[in-house]
Amino acid sequence: MPPAPPADPFLAAAIAEAETGRDEGGIPIGSVLVLDGEIVGRGHNRRVQDGSAVLHAEIDCLANAGRRTAAEYARATIYSTLSPCDMCSGAILLFGIPRVVVGENRTFRGPEEYVRSRGVEVQIADDPTCVAMMRRFVAEHPELWSEDIGEEPPSGR
């Protein structure tokens, strides 16, 4: 039986973005930016689809949110189905987003402690849907996963 959907509707929206990316043949990671209780940006990892080196879910989400003021970012929360990497964490810090909700950090853990040390609240949902989606993807596409996180692919392939 598949895991129950998350109670948090914003995390559910990020999961829907991850599923869209997966269905497009990409890496199943999704993100939403929430401002004053409303989603103002959505994105998913588009590296494969667009042949991009940098279109991780959080970057796509921020791009789709359009230009925002510092005051708006200061009231925002970004949701990601997977712990943000160094690049995406840097964007979160650059724009002063004070809160990150992470679907899971078992598959990959970005610089969460550093982000916390810079004053950002990092909440780990440890959502079973996020964990299952990433575990399946990594098992089925180890080379693509290694490319996405900047590692050498597993040997013997």
C-alpha positions as CSV (number, residue, x, y, z in Angstrom):
1,M,0.0,0.0,0.0
2,P,1.4,3.5,-0.9
3,P,2.2,5.9,2.0
4,A,-0.6,8.2,3.0
5,P,-0.4,11.7,1.5
6,P,1.1,14.3,3.9
7,A,-1.2,16.4,6.0
8,D,0.6,19.6,5.0
9,P,-0.9,20.8,1.7
10,F,2.3,22.6,0.7
11,L,4.4,19.5,1.1
12,A,1.7,17.7,-1.0
13,A,2.1,20.4,-3.7
14,A,5.9,19.9,-3.7
15,I,5.4,16.1,-4.0
16,A,3.0,16.8,-7.0
17,E,5.8,18.8,-8.6
18,A,8.3,15.9,-8.0
19,E,5.9,13.5,-9.6
20,T,5.6,15.8,-12.6
21,G,9.3,15.8,-13.0
22,R,9.4,12.1,-12.7
23,D,6.6,11.7,-15.3
24,E,8.6,14.0,-17.7
25,G,11.6,11.6,-17.4
26,G,13.5,13.8,-14.9
27,I,14.6,13.5,-11.3
28,P,11.7,13.4,-8.9
29,I,12.4,16.4,-6.7
30,G,9.8,19.2,-6.3
31,S,9.6,22.5,-4.5
32,V,7.1,25.3,-3.7
33,L,7.5,28.8,-2.3
34,V,4.8,29.9,0.1
35,L,4.2,33.5,0.9
36,D,1.5,34.5,3.4
37,G,-0.2,31.1,3.2
38,E,-0.3,31.0,-0.6
39,I,1.9,29.2,-3.2
40,V,3.6,31.9,-5.3
41,G,6.1,29.6,-7.1
42,R,6.3,26.0,-8.1
43,G,9.1,24.0,-9.6
44,H,10.7,20.6,-10.1
45,N,14.1,19.4,-11.1
46,R,14.4,20.1,-14.8
47,R,18.1,19.2,-15.4
48,V,17.3,16.2,-17.7
49,Q,14.3,17.8,-19.5
50,D,16.1,21.1,-20.2
51,G,19.7,19.8,-20.5
52,S,20.6,22.2,-17.7
53,A,23.4,21.9,-15.1
54,V,21.5,24.1,-12.6
55,L,17.8,23.6,-12.8
56,H,17.3,21.9,-9.4
57,A,13.7,22.0,-8.0
58,E,14.3,25.0,-5.7
59,I,16.0,27.0,-8.4
60,D,13.1,26.3,-10.8
61,C,10.6,27.2,-8.1
62,L,12.3,30.5,-7.3
63,A,12.6,31.4,-11.0
64,N,8.9,30.6,-11.4
65,A,8.0,32.8,-8.4
66,G,9.3,35.8,-10.3
67,R,10.9,38.8,-8.8
68,R,10.1,39.3,-5.1
69,T,11.1,42.0,-2.6
70,A,13.3,41.3,0.4
71,A,10.3,41.8,2.6
72,E,8.4,39.1,0.7
73,Y,11.2,36.6,1.0
74,A,11.5,37.4,4.7
75,R,7.9,36.1,5.1
76,A,8.3,33.1,2.8
77,T,8.8,29.4,3.4
78,I,10.3,27.1,0.8
79,Y,9.3,23.5,0.7
80,S,11.4,20.8,-1.0
81,T,10.8,17.1,-1.2
82,L,14.6,16.5,-0.7
83,S,17.2,18.3,1.4
84,P,18.5,21.3,-0.6
85,C,22.0,21.0,-1.9
86,D,24.8,23.6,-1.5
87,M,23.6,25.5,-4.6
88,C,19.9,25.6,-3.6
89,S,20.8,26.4,0.1
90,G,22.9,29.3,-1.2
91,A,19.9,30.7,-3.0
92,I,17.8,30.3,0.1
93,L,20.4,32.2,2.1
94,L,20.9,34.8,-0.6
95,F,17.2,35.7,-0.7
96,G,16.8,35.6,3.1
97,I,14.1,32.9,3.1
98,P,13.8,32.2,6.8
99,R,12.2,28.7,6.8
100,V,12.7,25.5,4.8
101,V,10.5,22.4,5.1
102,V,12.3,19.3,3.8
103,G,10.3,16.3,2.7
104,E,13.2,13.9,3.5
105,N,17.0,13.9,4.1
106,R,17.7,10.2,4.2
107,T,18.6,10.0,0.5
108,F,20.6,13.1,0.4
109,R,21.5,15.7,3.1
110,G,22.5,19.1,2.1
111,P,24.3,21.7,4.4
112,E,21.4,21.8,6.8
113,E,23.5,22.6,9.9
114,Y,25.2,25.5,8.1
115,V,21.8,26.8,6.9
116,R,20.6,26.6,10.5
117,S,23.7,28.4,11.7
118,R,22.8,31.3,9.4
119,G,19.4,31.7,11.2
120,V,17.2,29.6,8.9
121,E,14.6,27.3,10.4
122,V,15.0,23.9,8.8
123,Q,12.2,21.4,9.5
124,I,12.5,17.8,8.4
125,A,9.2,16.2,7.6
126,D,10.7,12.7,7.0
127,D,7.7,12.1,4.7
128,P,7.4,8.4,3.7
129,T,6.2,9.4,0.2
130,C,9.3,11.5,-0.4
131,V,11.5,8.7,0.9
132,A,9.9,6.0,-1.2
133,M,10.0,8.1,-4.4
134,M,13.7,8.9,-4.0
135,R,14.7,5.4,-3.0
136,R,13.0,4.0,-6.1
137,F,14.5,6.6,-8.4
138,V,18.1,6.1,-7.0
139,A,17.7,2.3,-7.4
140,E,16.4,2.6,-11.0
141,H,18.7,5.4,-12.2
142,P,22.0,5.4,-10.2
143,E,24.0,7.1,-12.9
144,L,21.5,10.0,-13.3
145,W,21.3,10.4,-9.5
146,S,25.1,10.5,-9.2
147,E,25.2,13.2,-12.0
148,D,22.6,15.3,-10.2
149,I,24.5,15.4,-6.9
150,G,27.9,15.8,-8.5
151,E,29.4,12.4,-7.7
152,E,31.0,9.7,-9.8
153,P,28.5,7.0,-10.8
154,P,28.7,3.7,-9.0
155,S,31.4,1.4,-10.3
156,G,30.6,-1.7,-12.3
157,R,28.0,0.0,-14.6
